[in-house]
Every structure is written in C-alpha cells, then in structure tokens.
Amino acid sequence: QVQLVESGGGLVQAGGSLRLSCAASGMTFSSYTMGWFRQAPGKEREFVATINWSGATSYYADSVKGRFTISRDNAKNTVYLQMNNLKPEDTAVYYCARSSSYRNMRDYYYAGQYNYWGQGTQVTVSS
C-alpha cells in the first residue's frame, strides 16, 4: 500500500532554515504530482507547494514564495521542502501528499485532489 513518511521537522528560530523530506513507497512515485500542505492549531489545512511528476513544474502559496523550494528525487522516491527565512507564522504540522490523478496537476492547491497523506511533521518557529 502507499505510504508517505515525513521527516525533518523541528524547532528553529525566526530566520532559520529546515529541510523536510517525504519518503514514498508502494506506488510509481515518478508518475504523480506531490504536494506539501500545513495546518496550524485552530486553522484549516492549507496548500504550501506542489511539484509535478517529472519535477519540471512547481507552484507555491503566495505566503511562502521566494522562501520555500520544493524538489523531488524520483530515483529515491522522495520529495523535499527546503524552507528558508522561516517566520513564526510558518509554525504548523507539515504534511506531504500524493495527487489522486495520474500525471496531472489539476486543482493542485486543493487538498481534496490528494488521496494519500503522510502523518505530518511539526515545524515550530520561535520569534
């Protein structure tokens, strides 16, 4: 079965950096768009970034554009989220997710478009 396992979260000071990883198994990783979402306490889950199956196309939420970079290594079945210049408002549980559509980026910003999710990793940014 499909499994997504995130790692790399932690506590960092404002202005610092973290790199999240998401290791996938049980699927043809190179055929699916992958996304990162986050959820802060008391808030809805929100889109952060997405990357298509080949790694050639990516999109970001306006709140992280220019600070976060999504990438993937299809040989390692892993997607990454490099987070720089972190802010306290980036504090959340971060989830990676696999799109439900084969080789498609339709509605990439919509959580309902993803049908497999990791367990999440906590990112805490102190001021």
C-alpha positions in Angstrom: 0.0 0.0 0.0 1.0 3.6 -0.5 3.0 5.1 2.4 4.3 8.6 2.9 6.7 9.3 5.7 7.8 12.9 6.5 10.9 13.8 8.5 13.0 16.9 9.2 10.7 19.0 11.3 11.8 20.7 14.5 12.3 23.9 16.4 14.1 26.7 14.8 14.5 30.5 15.4 13.0 33.0 13.1 15.2 33.5 10.0 16.5 29.9 10.2 16.1 27.0 7.8 14.7 23.5 7.8 14.6 20.8 5.1 11.6 18.5 5.2 11.7 15.1 3.4 8.9 12.8 2.4 9.8 9.2 1.5 7.2 7.4 -0.6 6.6 3.7 -1.1 4.0 1.4 -2.6 3.5 3.4 -5.7 5.0 4.5 -9.0 6.4 7.7 -7.5 7.6 9.3 -10.8 4.0 9.3 -12.2 2.3 11.5 -9.6 2.2 15.2 -8.6 3.3 15.6 -5.0 2.3 18.4 -2.6 3.1 19.9 0.8 0.3 21.3 3.0 0.4 22.6 6.5 -2.1 23.0 9.4 -1.7 25.4 12.3 -3.7 24.9 15.5 -7.2 26.1 15.0 -6.8 26.7 11.3 -7.7 24.9 8.1 -5.1 22.8 6.3 -3.6 25.0 3.6 -1.6 24.5 0.4 2.1 25.2 0.6 3.8 23.9 -2.6 3.4 21.3 -5.3 5.7 19.7 -7.9 4.7 17.7 -10.9 5.8 14.1 -11.6 8.9 15.0 -13.5 10.0 17.9 -11.3 9.8 20.4 -14.2 6.8 22.4 -12.8 6.1 23.7 -9.3 3.8 26.1 -7.7 3.8 27.9 -4.3 1.4 29.6 -2.0 2.0 33.4 -2.0 2.9 33.3 1.7 6.0 31.1 1.0 7.0 32.1 -2.5 10.7 33.1 -2.6 11.4 31.4 0.8 10.4 27.7 0.2 11.6 25.4 -2.6 10.0 22.1 -3.4 12.0 19.4 -5.2 12.0 15.7 -5.8 14.4 12.8 -6.5 12.5 10.2 -8.4 15.4 7.7 -8.1 15.0 7.9 -4.3 11.1 8.2 -4.2 11.5 11.3 -2.1 10.1 14.8 -2.2 11.7 17.7 -0.3 10.7 21.1 1.0 13.6 23.5 1.7 12.3 26.2 4.0 14.5 29.3 4.4 13.9 32.6 6.3 11.3 30.9 8.5 8.8 33.1 10.3 6.7 32.4 13.4 3.6 32.2 11.2 5.1 29.2 9.4 4.6 27.2 12.6 2.4 24.2 11.8 2.3 20.5 11.2 3.5 19.9 7.6 2.1 17.1 5.5 3.2 15.7 2.2 0.5 14.2 -0.1 0.2 12.4 -3.4 -2.2 13.6 -6.1 -5.1 11.3 -6.9 -4.6 11.9 -10.7 -2.0 10.1 -12.8 0.4 12.7 -14.4 -2.0 15.6 -13.8 -1.7 18.9 -11.8 -5.4 19.8 -11.9 -6.5 21.7 -8.8 -3.1 21.3 -7.3 -3.9 23.8 -4.5 -7.0 21.8 -3.3 -6.4 19.2 -0.5 -9.3 17.1 -1.9 -7.2 16.5 -5.0 -4.8 14.4 -3.0 -5.7 10.9 -1.8 -2.7 9.8 0.2 -1.2 11.7 3.1 1.7 11.3 5.5 1.4 11.5 9.2 2.9 15.0 9.4 5.9 16.6 10.9 5.9 19.5 13.3 7.7 22.7 12.5 7.9 25.3 15.2 9.5 28.8 14.6 10.3 30.9 17.6 10.5 34.6 17.5 
